[in-house]
């Protein structure tokens, strides 16, 4: 069986330790071993000292051209990558495309953004401002690339999107990358790493791939480095308190758990908008078997509309339940969870949700699935719950337990924005919430009252229903991140995304000198 190694300091290698076994989540067949790495101090230094200067010697546009080449390269391998995502991640072909095309979309968007940036080593954030009205001294803010390493730690659910998306932004900003995929689904990330490393598109040291555990990696990071983490809140907590990361002031961005909501406005009862609620909810519960950080977990519905929505949604989910199984089969619409541990965690989470809700559709212990070998695979059919109490109890499990699978809870509310905002806020900070309404006053209030709890607010109305996207779609132009429990992180968001990898620098100088230095730049945001 193949052993997947790390690509560090310009070569493929592994270190001591027991390799981890990767299996096909649909059949539990063995796929490959992941070998732990060694020599992480050297890798950090190599990225910083070799990759960093090489990238900073290029203009934004030249770095954008690198992204363009990578997009072309990976696009040429798209079909093979999709096949690998199906066997190694339990993805249906649709799920696999979502992950792979999502990453390619970020590459393309940041390559395009590069064309709008100046041929300078920095980006201006604002216009020069007089520090004192009578003085010629001005202050202006620039973003300059940090002289460190961008370390990316990714979650298991998007091995492609997580790797490529984070890489695109860091490279355009001028920082070398060392990326660590989650081990359980690392086969796809490893193949992408092979393609990137083998292409020689990026300068030496600009891309390194760490397989297996992070080991002592964080002990070697310093004040110019950036650590962008995506994963669970518990792991995030370990990083937030890691002695060296704290002592060295390493910039840390966290994308963690999120209890995303949808709010159905009191005016929505039929027509295209009602259909959109059902369509989006079905996608958000079942795409990637609900293993998306942006998936809808809480459906906040006016009490009087809840029975209709529950019955209609249950019908749609029953259809997907009948087509849940081995994604190698064309008939299958939803695949398994990624690991046995994820399945055990999801079932335990459903038990927790049942403290304040009851299951209205689905069986968490069903064991027969389409084309799945008997007793094998980590399958969970779509589960819909309805709150039985606790909707207005901030401590209720339905506001705290993120079941990372095809599971969501219907929660009644009183039809007011204040009522919905309270429930959304109990989630403690989320990546995204969607408000479905044609009532302009309701929607305007929602921005002010729900907004502080969110990184992204999707407003869906009848007019835009036909061309709208399900809320779990993360576009590179829009902010990805959320307050509080979601990690307080911020990624993507077009130009704003570059800020994670750049230092904000106030340059204070005479008006003439500033104008000479910064004349070619345009404000960054
Ligand atoms: P996880 O267990 O926290 O793992 C995330 C990453 O951290 C993996 O690469 C993992 O490596 C690594 N890791 C785990 N323990 C570590 C430690 N002690 N030191 C250093 N690295 C460590 O999360 P997951 O199970 O992969 O992902 C599921 C969670 O991610 C969900 O809660 C979901 O909400 C969240 N998520 C959030 C977003 C977002 O953008 N906000 C996106 C996707 C997922 P190994 O795999 O090698 O252990």
Boltz pocket constraint, residues with backbone or C-beta under 6 A from the ligand:
constraints:
  - pocket:
      binder: B
      contacts: [[A, 153], [A, 154], [A, 155], [A, 156], [A, 157], [A, 158], [A, 180], [A, 181], [A, 182], [A, 183], [A, 184], [A, 212], [A, 213], [A, 214], [A, 230], [A, 231], [A, 232], [A, 233], [A, 234], [A, 235], [A, 236], [A, 238], [A, 255], [A, 256], [A, 257], [A, 258], [A, 292], [A, 293], [A, 402], [A, 404], [A, 431], [A, 486]]
      max_distance: 6.0
